[in-house]
Amino acid sequence: MESLVAMPNIGKELAKKLTFAEISSPEELRFLGSKNAFLKIKTIYPEDACINMLYALEGAIQDIRWHHLDKNAKADLLDFYRSL
């Protein structure tokens, strides 16, 4: 089983936050999607849940660095983030 820290953009701290949010594997993260995973983290760590974290989660799911997300994906995520 692949570990969360093996995914792009997921360091030890974000992996710990995901685990506390009951997301313990890349498969679970992919199943939930970046937005739902972000909401779970935001519930526990509201002060740490920023737009870059949301981008990082989506990049991890797509198996790319978040800096390489396409403009449409970033715009969609930003709209979602601003709606919260």
N, C-alpha and C positions, 0 to 999 in steps of 0.2 A: 504494500500500500504506500502510495506517495505521501509525503508529509507536506503540510502547508508551507513550511519555509522553503521547500524545493520549488515553489511556484514563483514566477516573477513578481516583484513588488511586495512580497510577503516576508517581512523580517520577523525577528523573534517577538517584538512587541505587538505587532498586528496579529501574529499567530496566537499569541496569548489572549488577546482581546476576542478573536474569533472563537477560541476554545471556551472562554467564559460565556460567550453567546451561544454555546452548544453547537458550534460548527467545528468539527474536529478533523475533517479530511477535505482534500480538494474535491472529491466527489460530492460531498455535502454542499460545499460552496458553489460548485457548478449547478447543482440541482436547485438551490435557492435563488441564485442569481445575485448580482451585485447590489441591486436596490434592496431586496429583502434582507440580505446579509448586513448591509449598512444600517437598516432600521433596527435590527437586533442589537448591533453594537451600540448604536446611538441611545438605545434604551438604557444600557448599562453605563456607557461612557459618553454622556451628552457633550461634555466639554472637549472631547478628543475627536468627535465625529466631524470631520471637515471634508470639503470637496475633494481634496487630494486623496483622502482615504477612499472615497467612492470611486475615483478614477483608478486607484491602485487595485481595488477589488475587481473592477471590470477588466483591467489589463491582465490580472492574474487568471481570470476565467478565459480570456482570449489567448493566454500564453504569450503575452507581449509586455514590454515595459509600457507603463501608462502614458508616457510621453508620445508613444506611437499610435495611440487611439485615433481613429479618424475623427474629423471635425463634427460629423453628424452624431456620432456616439457621445462625444464630449458635450455637445449642445443639449442632447437629450438628458444626459446625466445632470448637467447644470440646471436645466429646467426642473428636474425632479428635486434636486437639492434645494432650490429656491422655494419650491412649493411646501417644504416642511416647516 
